[in-house]
Amino acid sequence: MPALRLSDRVAQQLLELIQTTQLQSGDKLPTERALAEQLGVSRTALREAIQKLASRGVLESRVGAGTFVGSHVPLWHEQAVAPLQDLLRDDPQYRYDVLEARQALELSTAWYAAQRATDKDRDRIRRCFDDMLHHQQARDAASAARSDAQFHLAIAEASHNAVLVQLMGSLFELVLGTVAQNRRLMFVHDDPSTLEHLTLQHQNLMQAIVDGEPEQARDAIGRHLSYVHEKLSESDADAARRKRLDRFSSSAAFFS
């Protein structure tokens, strides 16, 4: 990835300062001179950073009054995930890192959900599963991907572990993006067996949680994510073969 520009780095420093000092919406920032000295940057770079944050609603500049905290300061975990979205956009291979991270988290959330889920939790998991089936049958890929991600998040919430819920929640948009991408890649040949396998895996996971079987729930999510990894690898290998064939065909046409 290209290096961040100076103004972007200063904007990041300034945002971290706001978060760590727990400034609230409407609070006034120190003067430009004081901030520049505190951050060790020029006042020109600081002004550019303030403009960037103001355009995002993080800061608000008032003529003659100073700079104030706006109403859109991202939470620390949202800020931590933001760079990952850029990585995934620039290099889709990072989706395998997301899968590994999901496995590390979801083996735990499924385990705890099977032990701690309330009737309300179980009902929500069932609703997410039913929504996913509905959108799949309607061939609405975007809505099916969102329901798929919400199904996994409902399980995380059923774990009743505040840290795991926060981590999964902060990854929601990231997970949603990779779920949608994964589904597109896995269904590139429109093979109905792939969708049948995924549906059965989700159903087995749901049933293990509903039945209060933590070992089965952990095994079910492990098998599910391993299957997704396997199908993505196959899709990538197939795409690479087609690319090599295209290059060969082009070369053959050139020399014929």
C-alpha positions as a printed Julia matrix, in Angstrom:
256×3 Matrix{Float64}:
   0.0     0.0     0.0
   1.23    3.56   -0.67
   2.53    5.49    2.32
   0.13    7.87    4.0
   0.56   11.54    3.19
   1.71   13.84    5.99
  -1.73   15.39    6.42
  -3.28   11.91    6.69
  -0.76   10.88    9.36
  -1.41   14.07   11.31
  -5.17   13.54   11.0
  -4.69   10.03   12.43
  -2.59   11.41   15.31
  -5.18   14.07   16.04
  -8.01   11.54   16.0
  -6.12    9.27   18.39
  -5.54   12.25   20.69
  -9.27   13.0    20.74
 -10.09    9.37   21.5
  -7.46    8.81   24.19
  -8.3    12.06   26.01
 -12.0    11.14   25.74
 -13.08   14.51   24.38
 -16.81   14.64   23.77
 -18.93   16.23   21.05
 -18.9    19.99   21.53
 -15.61   20.09   23.49
 -13.12   22.68   22.34
  -9.66   21.64   21.17
  -6.49   23.44   22.32
  -5.14   26.21   20.09
  -3.39   25.36   16.83
  -0.06   26.41   18.32
  -0.52   24.11   21.33
  -1.71   21.17   19.21
   1.14   21.57   16.72
   3.66   21.51   19.56
   1.99   18.55   21.24
   1.93   16.5    18.03
   5.33   17.7    16.85
   4.07   18.89   13.47
   3.87   22.15   11.55
   0.79   24.33   11.84
   0.28   23.98    8.07
   0.1    20.18    8.32
  -2.17   20.52   11.36
  -4.59   22.81    9.49
  -4.81   20.33    6.6
  -5.5    17.53    9.07
  -8.2    19.57   10.79
  -9.83   20.22    7.41
  -9.81   16.49    6.62
 -11.42   15.6     9.94
 -13.91   18.47    9.6
 -15.03   17.09    6.21
 -15.85   13.8     7.97
 -17.77   15.46   10.8
 -15.13   14.57   13.39
 -14.24   18.22   13.96
 -16.04   21.52   13.51
 -14.22   24.81   12.9
 -15.99   27.95   14.08
 -14.7    31.3    12.84
 -13.4    33.35   15.73
 -14.17   30.62   18.28
 -11.77   27.76   17.49
 -12.04   24.06   16.67
 -14.54   21.77   18.39
 -15.18   18.04   18.49
 -17.96   17.1    16.07
 -20.62   14.44   16.3
 -18.96   11.71   14.23
 -15.92   10.58   16.19
 -15.45    6.85   15.37
 -15.04    4.37   18.19
 -11.6     2.83   18.63
 -12.65   -0.54   17.23
 -14.19    1.07   14.13
 -10.95    2.95   13.59
  -8.96   -0.27   13.93
 -10.97   -2.01   11.22
 -10.93    0.87    8.71
  -7.4     0.14    7.33
  -8.41   -3.49    6.75
 -11.12   -2.39    4.35
  -8.47   -0.63    2.27
  -6.31   -3.77    2.29
  -9.2    -5.91    1.07
 -10.03   -3.43   -1.65
  -6.42   -3.3    -2.89
  -5.66   -7.02   -2.53
  -8.6    -9.48   -2.33
  -6.24  -12.21   -1.09
  -6.56  -10.65    2.36
  -9.94  -12.36    2.56
  -8.05  -15.46    3.71
  -6.74  -13.46    6.68
 -10.32  -12.46    7.43
 -11.33  -16.13    7.35
  -8.57  -17.02    9.81
  -9.64  -14.18   12.1
 -13.26  -15.3    11.87
 -12.26  -18.85   12.76
 -10.36  -17.63   15.83
 -13.39  -15.63   16.97
 -16.28  -17.81   15.89
 -15.03  -21.06   17.37
 -15.42  -19.26   20.69
 -18.71  -17.47   19.98
 -20.37  -20.69   18.81
 -19.08  -22.56   21.88
 -20.38  -19.97   24.31
 -23.63  -19.37   22.42
 -24.52  -23.06   22.73
 -24.13  -22.74   26.51
 -25.59  -19.28   27.12
 -28.19  -18.54   24.41
 -31.56  -17.42   25.75
 -34.9   -18.15   24.09
 -34.72  -14.66   22.57
 -31.24  -15.34   21.21
 -32.31  -18.63   19.67
 -35.34  -16.99   18.04
 -33.14  -14.31   16.5
 -30.68  -16.88   15.13
 -33.59  -18.8    13.58
 -34.99  -15.6    12.02
 -31.6   -14.75   10.48
 -31.35  -18.27    9.07
 -34.88  -18.09    7.63
 -34.13  -14.67    6.1
 -31.0   -16.07    4.49
 -32.99  -18.96    2.96
 -35.65  -16.56    1.7
 -33.12  -14.31   -0.05
 -31.26  -17.29   -1.5
 -34.46  -18.66   -3.0
 -35.24  -15.21   -4.4
 -31.69  -15.11   -5.86
 -31.06  -11.81   -4.08
 -27.31  -12.18   -3.53
 -26.75   -8.9    -1.68
 -29.56   -9.51    0.83
 -28.5   -13.15    1.26
 -24.95  -12.04    2.08
 -26.22   -9.54    4.65
 -28.47  -12.15    6.27
 -25.53  -14.58    6.29
 -23.37  -12.05    8.17
 -26.22  -11.19   10.54
 -26.67  -14.9    11.29
 -23.05  -15.12   12.46
 -23.39  -11.88   14.43
 -26.54  -13.15   16.14
 -24.51  -16.14   17.32
 -21.79  -13.81   18.62
 -24.37  -11.84   20.59
 -25.74  -15.09   22.01
 -22.3   -15.77   23.49
 -22.97  -12.97   26.01
 -19.27  -12.13   26.04
 -19.01   -8.35   25.74
 -15.51   -8.39   24.26
 -16.33  -11.0    21.61
 -19.53   -9.15   20.71
 -17.61   -5.88   20.32
 -14.95   -7.5    18.16
 -17.48   -9.21   15.91
 -19.59   -6.06   15.77
 -16.63   -3.95   14.7
 -15.91   -6.46   11.95
 -19.5    -6.45   10.67
 -19.0    -4.4     7.52
 -15.68   -6.11    6.87
 -17.26   -9.55    7.32
 -20.24   -8.5     5.19
 -17.94   -7.45    2.36
 -15.98  -10.69    2.42
 -19.14  -12.8     2.76
 -20.57  -11.14   -0.35
 -17.27  -11.56   -2.18
 -16.9   -15.18   -1.06
 -20.41  -16.02   -2.22
 -19.77  -14.49   -5.66
 -16.54  -16.47   -6.07
 -17.98  -19.75   -4.84
 -21.06  -19.5    -7.06
 -19.17  -18.46  -10.18
 -20.22  -21.66  -11.94
 -23.71  -21.56  -10.41
 -23.19  -24.99   -8.81
 -26.29  -25.68   -6.69
 -24.39  -28.21   -4.56
 -22.24  -25.43   -3.09
 -25.27  -23.53   -1.86
 -26.8   -26.76   -0.52
 -23.62  -27.5     1.45
 -23.5   -23.99    2.92
 -27.17  -24.08    3.87
 -26.78  -27.44    5.58
 -23.69  -26.19    7.45
 -25.56  -23.13    8.7
 -28.49  -25.33    9.72
 -26.23  -27.73   11.64
 -24.59  -24.82   13.43
 -27.95  -23.33   14.35
 -29.28  -26.67   15.58
 -26.24  -27.31   17.77
 -26.71  -23.93   19.45
 -30.46  -24.4    19.84
 -29.84  -27.87   21.35
 -27.2   -26.48   23.73
 -24.36  -28.62   22.35
 -21.12  -26.55   22.52
 -18.8   -29.21   21.08
 -21.07  -29.78   18.09
 -21.46  -26.02   17.6
 -17.7   -25.51   17.58
 -17.21  -28.39   15.16
 -19.97  -27.06   12.9
 -18.5   -23.57   12.55
 -15.03  -25.05   12.05
 -16.26  -27.28    9.22
 -18.19  -24.4     7.69
 -15.24  -21.99    7.56
 -12.9   -24.74    6.35
 -15.32  -25.47    3.52
 -15.47  -21.8     2.57
 -11.66  -21.68    2.53
 -11.52  -24.8     0.36
 -14.05  -23.48   -2.18
 -12.32  -20.1    -2.39
  -8.98  -21.8    -3.01
 -10.56  -23.85   -5.8
 -12.07  -20.71   -7.3
  -8.73  -18.88   -7.18
  -6.93  -21.84   -8.78
  -9.55  -22.03  -11.52
  -9.27  -18.3   -12.19
  -5.48  -18.58  -12.41
  -5.78  -21.44  -14.93
  -8.17  -19.43  -17.09
  -5.82  -16.44  -16.95
  -2.88  -18.6   -18.07
  -4.99  -20.05  -20.88
  -6.0   -16.57  -22.02
  -2.36  -15.49  -22.1
  -1.43  -18.63  -24.07
  -4.29  -18.09  -26.53
  -3.23  -14.48  -27.05
   0.38  -15.52  -27.67
  -0.68  -18.26  -30.08
  -2.85  -15.82  -32.03
   0.06  -13.36  -32.22
   2.46  -15.95  -33.7
  -0.04  -17.66  -36.0
